Amino acid sequence: MYRISQLAEKLGLSRTTLLYYEKQGLIQGQRLDNGYRSYTDKDLQRLKLLQKLQAGGLTLKECQACLDEKVERSILVERLRQLDEEIAQKQKSRQLLAALLGESSLTDWHETLEQQAPEAHLEWLIKQGFDEKQAMRLKWLSKDMNSHEQYMHDFNLVFKALERWGPGSEADTLKAFELLPHKPQEILEIGCGQGTATKVLAATVLAQHNLANITAVDNEEFALQTLMNTLKEQGIGDRVSTVCANMEKLPFEPESFDLIWSEGSAYIMGVNNALTAWRPLLKKHGVLVLSDLVWSVESPSKEALAFWQKEYPDMTTAAQRIEQAEQAGYEVIDSFALSDESWRNYYAPLENRVEALKEQLQGSVALEDLKRELSAFHSRSGEFDYQMFILRVCY
């Protein structure tokens, strides 16, 4: 015979739990003359069996049913299914914690968070110690906070030696400029990089005896310095001023520019976001010229779709971009796909650079990402294009 305190000690349970079990009819204590409850060895064994059943994930009510009747197989099957789900979720939780501790990749987690909560994602990265510039790069380049520093080292090693950081050509830049409805006086170029388009714009306005001012913006200081050195060598440096800034936080007053130019960079903040955010900077009937990667077919191949949905999930068709522009308050002056020359101008030097660094950067995640992009380019088959959009503000 056991008093309730002795029974509780043997089972590792509290007195309150045992009283609750007794109330539910799981055990039946006997009240002694001295007022104490007394329990038998049968009660002890019954509760030990109960604990074993509970270890299988059964509820107290289900355990009681199993104690008093034949076990229903359907109950066990359902509890097993639920337990498998819980184990799978726990495993995911463990994998995430391990990844946050740097034991594995966080790429999938970052990509999912970026799609579901991009603003919260950015704020969280900044709280983890990344400045805004690095947080933006992590979001659209490295996609893994654990390996970001090494990724950007390798990425910059590739691109610092390249003149172009995206598809484009002098001919396509000139073609878009000639489609402008008026001569601009104040030009803002956003995401100028090392200035491949800037140089064309500066030379063009000079040739037209146009006294336009060009403000070139990028968040890479070394790129802006490279641009200014080149312009000074060409004798047209006085046409351009540079500003190192985040394209999402441009330090300009409303209605400051007749023309905003952005080749291949608006995707960084999201083209639809750029359409809205940049519009107030344009004067009445001001023009926005931008280029963006778009699908040129309604049903892309599985391979192309899989690659670009991962690398550029916001990618859509030219028609959809035009619809977005119209909803943001623009009218479309013209739109055209960049030439094959524009693609070659970017991918041929990039491929040569990747080949030259393959031994030095063996095992580099950044280099492997660039190889996959090159593979996607070579299998393009007309499925996607870079599209130039010339848009005018509507009032």
Contacts in CASP RR format, 6 or more apart in sequence:
PFRMAT RR
TARGET T0000
AUTHOR 0000-0000-0000
METHOD contacts of the structure
MODEL  1
MYRISQLAEKLGLSRTTLLYYEKQGLIQGQRLDNGYRSYTDKDLQRLKLL
QKLQAGGLTLKECQACLDEKVERSILVERLRQLDEEIAQKQKSRQLLAAL
LGESSLTDWHETLEQQAPEAHLEWLIKQGFDEKQAMRLKWLSKDMNSHEQ
YMHDFNLVFKALERWGPGSEADTLKAFELLPHKPQEILEIGCGQGTATKV
LAATVLAQHNLANITAVDNEEFALQTLMNTLKEQGIGDRVSTVCANMEKL
PFEPESFDLIWSEGSAYIMGVNNALTAWRPLLKKHGVLVLSDLVWSVESP
SKEALAFWQKEYPDMTTAAQRIEQAEQAGYEVIDSFALSDESWRNYYAPL
ENRVEALKEQLQGSVALEDLKRELSAFHSRSGEFDYQMFILRVCY
1 38 0 8 1.000
1 39 0 8 1.000
1 40 0 8 1.000
2 10 0 8 1.000
2 38 0 8 1.000
2 39 0 8 1.000
2 40 0 8 1.000
2 41 0 8 1.000
2 43 0 8 1.000
2 44 0 8 1.000
3 36 0 8 1.000
3 37 0 8 1.000
3 38 0 8 1.000
3 39 0 8 1.000
4 15 0 8 1.000
4 18 0 8 1.000
4 19 0 8 1.000
4 36 0 8 1.000
4 37 0 8 1.000
4 39 0 8 1.000
5 15 0 8 1.000
7 13 0 8 1.000
7 18 0 8 1.000
7 39 0 8 1.000
7 43 0 8 1.000
7 44 0 8 1.000
7 47 0 8 1.000
8 14 0 8 1.000
8 15 0 8 1.000
8 17 0 8 1.000
8 18 0 8 1.000
10 44 0 8 1.000
11 18 0 8 1.000
11 44 0 8 1.000
11 47 0 8 1.000
11 48 0 8 1.000
11 51 0 8 1.000
13 47 0 8 1.000
18 27 0 8 1.000
18 47 0 8 1.000
21 27 0 8 1.000
21 47 0 8 1.000
21 50 0 8 1.000
22 28 0 8 1.000
22 29 0 8 1.000
22 37 0 8 1.000
24 60 0 8 1.000
24 64 0 8 1.000
25 64 0 8 1.000
26 46 0 8 1.000
26 47 0 8 1.000
26 50 0 8 1.000
26 64 0 8 1.000
26 67 0 8 1.000
27 39 0 8 1.000
27 43 0 8 1.000
27 46 0 8 1.000
27 47 0 8 1.000
28 43 0 8 1.000
29 37 0 8 1.000
29 38 0 8 1.000
29 39 0 8 1.000
29 43 0 8 1.000
30 37 0 8 1.000
30 38 0 8 1.000
30 39 0 8 1.000
31 37 0 8 1.000
31 38 0 8 1.000
32 38 0 8 1.000
46 67 0 8 1.000
49 67 0 8 1.000
50 63 0 8 1.000
50 64 0 8 1.000
50 67 0 8 1.000
53 62 0 8 1.000
53 63 0 8 1.000
53 66 0 8 1.000
53 67 0 8 1.000
54 60 0 8 1.000
54 63 0 8 1.000
56 79 0 8 1.000
56 83 0 8 1.000
57 79 0 8 1.000
57 82 0 8 1.000
57 83 0 8 1.000
58 66 0 8 1.000
58 75 0 8 1.000
58 79 0 8 1.000
62 75 0 8 1.000
62 79 0 8 1.000
65 72 0 8 1.000
65 75 0 8 1.000
66 75 0 8 1.000
95 104 0 8 1.000
96 109 0 8 1.000
98 104 0 8 1.000
99 105 0 8 1.000
99 106 0 8 1.000
99 109 0 8 1.000
99 146 0 8 1.000
100 106 0 8 1.000
102 146 0 8 1.000
105 144 0 8 1.000
105 146 0 8 1.000
105 147 0 8 1.000
106 143 0 8 1.000
106 144 0 8 1.000
106 145 0 8 1.000
106 146 0 8 1.000
107 143 0 8 1.000
107 144 0 8 1.000
110 121 0 8 1.000
110 138 0 8 1.000
110 139 0 8 1.000
110 143 0 8 1.000
110 144 0 8 1.000
110 145 0 8 1.000
111 143 0 8 1.000
111 310 0 8 1.000
113 120 0 8 1.000
113 121 0 8 1.000
114 121 0 8 1.000
114 139 0 8 1.000
114 143 0 8 1.000
115 313 0 8 1.000
118 139 0 8 1.000
121 139 0 8 1.000
122 132 0 8 1.000
122 135 0 8 1.000
122 136 0 8 1.000
122 139 0 8 1.000
125 135 0 8 1.000
125 138 0 8 1.000
125 139 0 8 1.000
125 145 0 8 1.000
126 132 0 8 1.000
126 135 0 8 1.000
128 145 0 8 1.000
130 138 0 8 1.000
130 145 0 8 1.000
130 148 0 8 1.000
132 246 0 8 1.000
133 219 0 8 1.000
133 246 0 8 1.000
134 148 0 8 1.000
134 152 0 8 1.000
136 219 0 8 1.000
136 246 0 8 1.000
136 248 0 8 1.000
136 268 0 8 1.000
137 148 0 8 1.000
137 152 0 8 1.000
138 144 0 8 1.000
138 145 0 8 1.000
138 148 0 8 1.000
140 267 0 8 1.000
140 268 0 8 1.000
141 151 0 8 1.000
141 152 0 8 1.000
141 155 0 8 1.000
141 366 0 8 1.000
142 148 0 8 1.000
142 151 0 8 1.000
142 152 0 8 1.000
142 155 0 8 1.000
142 365 0 8 1.000
142 366 0 8 1.000
144 151 0 8 1.000
144 365 0 8 1.000
147 365 0 8 1.000
150 364 0 8 1.000
150 365 0 8 1.000
151 365 0 8 1.000
151 366 0 8 1.000
152 366 0 8 1.000
154 361 0 8 1.000
154 364 0 8 1.000
154 365 0 8 1.000
154 366 0 8 1.000
154 367 0 8 1.000
155 366 0 8 1.000
157 357 0 8 1.000
157 361 0 8 1.000
158 350 0 8 1.000
158 353 0 8 1.000
158 354 0 8 1.000
158 357 0 8 1.000
158 361 0 8 1.000
158 366 0 8 1.000
158 367 0 8 1.000
158 370 0 8 1.000
159 165 0 8 1.000
160 222 0 8 1.000
161 353 0 8 1.000
162 349 0 8 1.000
162 350 0 8 1.000
162 353 0 8 1.000
163 194 0 8 1.000
163 196 0 8 1.000
163 349 0 8 1.000
164 196 0 8 1.000
164 345 0 8 1.000
164 346 0 8 1.000
164 349 0 8 1.000
165 193 0 8 1.000
165 194 0 8 1.000
165 346 0 8 1.000
166 263 0 8 1.000
166 264 0 8 1.000
166 346 0 8 1.000
167 264 0 8 1.000
167 291 0 8 1.000
167 338 0 8 1.000
167 342 0 8 1.000
167 343 0 8 1.000
167 345 0 8 1.000
167 346 0 8 1.000
167 347 0 8 1.000
167 386 0 8 1.000
168 196 0 8 1.000
168 197 0 8 1.000
168 263 0 8 1.000
168 291 0 8 1.000
168 338 0 8 1.000
168 341 0 8 1.000
168 342 0 8 1.000
168 343 0 8 1.000
168 345 0 8 1.000
168 346 0 8 1.000
168 386 0 8 1.000
169 338 0 8 1.000
169 339 0 8 1.000
169 341 0 8 1.000
169 342 0 8 1.000
169 345 0 8 1.000
170 200 0 8 1.000
171 339 0 8 1.000
171 341 0 8 1.000
172 338 0 8 1.000
172 339 0 8 1.000
172 341 0 8 1.000
172 342 0 8 1.000
172 388 0 8 1.000
173 197 0 8 1.000
173 200 0 8 1.000
173 201 0 8 1.000
173 263 0 8 1.000
174 200 0 8 1.000
174 204 0 8 1.000
175 336 0 8 1.000
175 388 0 8 1.000
176 289 0 8 1.000
176 336 0 8 1.000
176 388 0 8 1.000
176 390 0 8 1.000
177 200 0 8 1.000
177 201 0 8 1.000
177 204 0 8 1.000
177 289 0 8 1.000
179 333 0 8 1.000
179 334 0 8 1.000
179 390 0 8 1.000
180 259 0 8 1.000
180 287 0 8 1.000
180 289 0 8 1.000
180 333 0 8 1.000
180 390 0 8 1.000
181 285 0 8 1.000
181 287 0 8 1.000
181 333 0 8 1.000
181 392 0 8 1.000
182 258 0 8 1.000
182 285 0 8 1.000
182 287 0 8 1.000
183 208 0 8 1.000
183 210 0 8 1.000
183 212 0 8 1.000
184 210 0 8 1.000
184 212 0 8 1.000
184 257 0 8 1.000
184 258 0 8 1.000
184 259 0 8 1.000
184 287 0 8 1.000
185 210 0 8 1.000
185 211 0 8 1.000
185 212 0 8 1.000
185 213 0 8 1.000
185 258 0 8 1.000
186 212 0 8 1.000
186 213 0 8 1.000
186 215 0 8 1.000
186 256 0 8 1.000
186 257 0 8 1.000
186 258 0 8 1.000
186 259 0 8 1.000
186 283 0 8 1.000
187 201 0 8 1.000
187 205 0 8 1.000
187 212 0 8 1.000
187 213 0 8 1.000
187 214 0 8 1.000
187 215 0 8 1.000
187 257 0 8 1.000
187 258 0 8 1.000
187 259 0 8 1.000
187 260 0 8 1.000
187 261 0 8 1.000
188 214 0 8 1.000
188 215 0 8 1.000
188 217 0 8 1.000
188 250 0 8 1.000
188 252 0 8 1.000
188 256 0 8 1.000
188 257 0 8 1.000
188 259 0 8 1.000
188 260 0 8 1.000
188 261 0 8 1.000
188 281 0 8 1.000
189 195 0 8 1.000
189 197 0 8 1.000
189 198 0 8 1.000
189 201 0 8 1.000
189 214 0 8 1.000
189 215 0 8 1.000
189 216 0 8 1.000
189 217 0 8 1.000
189 260 0 8 1.000
189 261 0 8 1.000
189 262 0 8 1.000
190 217 0 8 1.000
190 247 0 8 1.000
190 250 0 8 1.000
190 260 0 8 1.000
190 261 0 8 1.000
190 262 0 8 1.000
190 265 0 8 1.000
190 266 0 8 1.000
190 278 0 8 1.000
191 216 0 8 1.000
191 217 0 8 1.000
191 218 0 8 1.000
191 219 0 8 1.000
191 247 0 8 1.000
191 262 0 8 1.000
191 265 0 8 1.000
192 198 0 8 1.000
192 216 0 8 1.000
192 217 0 8 1.000
192 218 0 8 1.000
192 223 0 8 1.000
192 224 0 8 1.000
192 227 0 8 1.000
192 242 0 8 1.000
193 218 0 8 1.000
193 220 0 8 1.000
193 223 0 8 1.000
193 224 0 8 1.000
193 227 0 8 1.000
193 265 0 8 1.000
194 223 0 8 1.000
194 226 0 8 1.000
194 227 0 8 1.000
194 230 0 8 1.000
195 216 0 8 1.000
195 223 0 8 1.000
195 226 0 8 1.000
195 227 0 8 1.000
195 230 0 8 1.000
197 261 0 8 1.000
197 263 0 8 1.000
198 214 0 8 1.000
198 216 0 8 1.000
198 227 0 8 1.000
198 231 0 8 1.000
198 240 0 8 1.000
199 227 0 8 1.000
199 230 0 8 1.000
199 231 0 8 1.000
199 234 0 8 1.000
199 236 0 8 1.000
201 214 0 8 1.000
201 261 0 8 1.000
202 214 0 8 1.000
202 231 0 8 1.000
202 236 0 8 1.000
202 237 0 8 1.000
202 239 0 8 1.000
202 240 0 8 1.000
203 234 0 8 1.000
203 236 0 8 1.000
204 210 0 8 1.000
205 211 0 8 1.000
205 212 0 8 1.000
205 214 0 8 1.000
205 239 0 8 1.000
206 236 0 8 1.000
206 239 0 8 1.000
212 239 0 8 1.000
213 239 0 8 1.000
213 241 0 8 1.000
214 239 0 8 1.000
214 240 0 8 1.000
214 241 0 8 1.000
215 240 0 8 1.000
215 241 0 8 1.000
215 242 0 8 1.000
215 243 0 8 1.000
215 252 0 8 1.000
215 257 0 8 1.000
216 224 0 8 1.000
216 227 0 8 1.000
216 240 0 8 1.000
216 241 0 8 1.000
216 242 0 8 1.000
216 243 0 8 1.000
217 242 0 8 1.000
217 243 0 8 1.000
217 244 0 8 1.000
217 245 0 8 1.000
217 247 0 8 1.000
217 250 0 8 1.000
218 224 0 8 1.000
218 242 0 8 1.000
218 244 0 8 1.000
219 244 0 8 1.000
219 245 0 8 1.000
219 246 0 8 1.000
219 247 0 8 1.000
220 244 0 8 1.000
221 244 0 8 1.000
224 242 0 8 1.000
224 244 0 8 1.000
227 240 0 8 1.000
227 242 0 8 1.000
228 237 0 8 1.000
228 240 0 8 1.000
228 242 0 8 1.000
231 237 0 8 1.000
231 239 0 8 1.000
231 240 0 8 1.000
243 251 0 8 1.000
245 251 0 8 1.000
247 265 0 8 1.000
247 266 0 8 1.000
247 268 0 8 1.000
247 269 0 8 1.000
247 274 0 8 1.000
248 269 0 8 1.000
248 273 0 8 1.000
248 277 0 8 1.000
250 278 0 8 1.000
250 281 0 8 1.000
252 281 0 8 1.000
254 280 0 8 1.000
254 281 0 8 1.000
255 280 0 8 1.000
255 281 0 8 1.000
255 282 0 8 1.000
255 283 0 8 1.000
255 284 0 8 1.000
256 281 0 8 1.000
256 283 0 8 1.000
257 281 0 8 1.000
257 282 0 8 1.000
257 283 0 8 1.000
257 286 0 8 1.000
258 282 0 8 1.000
258 283 0 8 1.000
258 286 0 8 1.000
258 287 0 8 1.000
259 282 0 8 1.000
259 286 0 8 1.000
259 287 0 8 1.000
259 288 0 8 1.000
259 289 0 8 1.000
260 278 0 8 1.000
260 281 0 8 1.000
260 282 0 8 1.000
260 287 0 8 1.000
260 288 0 8 1.000
260 289 0 8 1.000
260 290 0 8 1.000
261 289 0 8 1.000
261 290 0 8 1.000
262 274 0 8 1.000
262 278 0 8 1.000
262 288 0 8 1.000
262 289 0 8 1.000
262 290 0 8 1.000
262 291 0 8 1.000
263 289 0 8 1.000
263 290 0 8 1.000
263 291 0 8 1.000
263 388 0 8 1.000
264 290 0 8 1.000
264 291 0 8 1.000
264 292 0 8 1.000
264 293 0 8 1.000
264 386 0 8 1.000
266 274 0 8 1.000
266 290 0 8 1.000
266 292 0 8 1.000
267 292 0 8 1.000
267 293 0 8 1.000
267 312 0 8 1.000
267 314 0 8 1.000
269 277 0 8 1.000
270 314 0 8 1.000
271 290 0 8 1.000
271 292 0 8 1.000
271 314 0 8 1.000
271 321 0 8 1.000
271 324 0 8 1.000
272 314 0 8 1.000
272 324 0 8 1.000
272 328 0 8 1.000
274 290 0 8 1.000
275 288 0 8 1.000
275 324 0 8 1.000
275 325 0 8 1.000
275 328 0 8 1.000
275 330 0 8 1.000
275 391 0 8 1.000
276 328 0 8 1.000
278 288 0 8 1.000
279 288 0 8 1.000
279 328 0 8 1.000
279 329 0 8 1.000
279 330 0 8 1.000
279 393 0 8 1.000
282 288 0 8 1.000
282 393 0 8 1.000
283 393 0 8 1.000
284 393 0 8 1.000
284 395 0 8 1.000
285 392 0 8 1.000
285 393 0 8 1.000
285 395 0 8 1.000
286 392 0 8 1.000
286 393 0 8 1.000
287 333 0 8 1.000
287 390 0 8 1.000
287 391 0 8 1.000
287 392 0 8 1.000
287 393 0 8 1.000
288 330 0 8 1.000
288 389 0 8 1.000
288 390 0 8 1.000
288 391 0 8 1.000
288 392 0 8 1.000
288 393 0 8 1.000
289 388 0 8 1.000
289 389 0 8 1.000
289 390 0 8 1.000
289 391 0 8 1.000
290 388 0 8 1.000
290 389 0 8 1.000
290 391 0 8 1.000
291 338 0 8 1.000
291 386 0 8 1.000
291 387 0 8 1.000
291 388 0 8 1.000
291 389 0 8 1.000
292 321 0 8 1.000
292 386 0 8 1.000
292 387 0 8 1.000
292 389 0 8 1.000
293 308 0 8 1.000
293 312 0 8 1.000
293 315 0 8 1.000
293 384 0 8 1.000
293 385 0 8 1.000
293 386 0 8 1.000
293 387 0 8 1.000
294 315 0 8 1.000
294 316 0 8 1.000
294 317 0 8 1.000
294 318 0 8 1.000
294 321 0 8 1.000
294 384 0 8 1.000
294 385 0 8 1.000
294 386 0 8 1.000
294 387 0 8 1.000
295 315 0 8 1.000
295 316 0 8 1.000
295 317 0 8 1.000
295 383 0 8 1.000
295 384 0 8 1.000
296 317 0 8 1.000
296 318 0 8 1.000
296 337 0 8 1.000
296 382 0 8 1.000
296 383 0 8 1.000
296 384 0 8 1.000
296 385 0 8 1.000
297 382 0 8 1.000
297 383 0 8 1.000
297 384 0 8 1.000
298 317 0 8 1.000
300 308 0 8 1.000
300 383 0 8 1.000
300 384 0 8 1.000
301 381 0 8 1.000
301 383 0 8 1.000
303 376 0 8 1.000
303 379 0 8 1.000
304 376 0 8 1.000
304 379 0 8 1.000
304 380 0 8 1.000
304 383 0 8 1.000
304 384 0 8 1.000
307 372 0 8 1.000
307 373 0 8 1.000
307 376 0 8 1.000
308 315 0 8 1.000
308 376 0 8 1.000
308 384 0 8 1.000
309 315 0 8 1.000
311 373 0 8 1.000
315 384 0 8 1.000
318 335 0 8 1.000
318 337 0 8 1.000
318 385 0 8 1.000
318 387 0 8 1.000
318 389 0 8 1.000
321 387 0 8 1.000
321 389 0 8 1.000
322 332 0 8 1.000
322 335 0 8 1.000
322 389 0 8 1.000
325 332 0 8 1.000
325 389 0 8 1.000
325 391 0 8 1.000
326 332 0 8 1.000
329 393 0 8 1.000
329 394 0 8 1.000
330 391 0 8 1.000
330 392 0 8 1.000
330 393 0 8 1.000
330 394 0 8 1.000
331 391 0 8 1.000
331 392 0 8 1.000
331 394 0 8 1.000
332 389 0 8 1.000
332 390 0 8 1.000
332 391 0 8 1.000
333 390 0 8 1.000
333 391 0 8 1.000
333 392 0 8 1.000
334 390 0 8 1.000
335 387 0 8 1.000
335 388 0 8 1.000
335 389 0 8 1.000
335 390 0 8 1.000
336 387 0 8 1.000
336 388 0 8 1.000
337 385 0 8 1.000
337 386 0 8 1.000
337 387 0 8 1.000
337 388 0 8 1.000
338 385 0 8 1.000
338 386 0 8 1.000
338 387 0 8 1.000
338 388 0 8 1.000
342 386 0 8 1.000
343 377 0 8 1.000
343 380 0 8 1.000
343 386 0 8 1.000
347 374 0 8 1.000
347 377 0 8 1.000
350 370 0 8 1.000
350 374 0 8 1.000
351 374 0 8 1.000
354 367 0 8 1.000
354 370 0 8 1.000
354 371 0 8 1.000
354 374 0 8 1.000
357 367 0 8 1.000
358 367 0 8 1.000
361 367 0 8 1.000
END
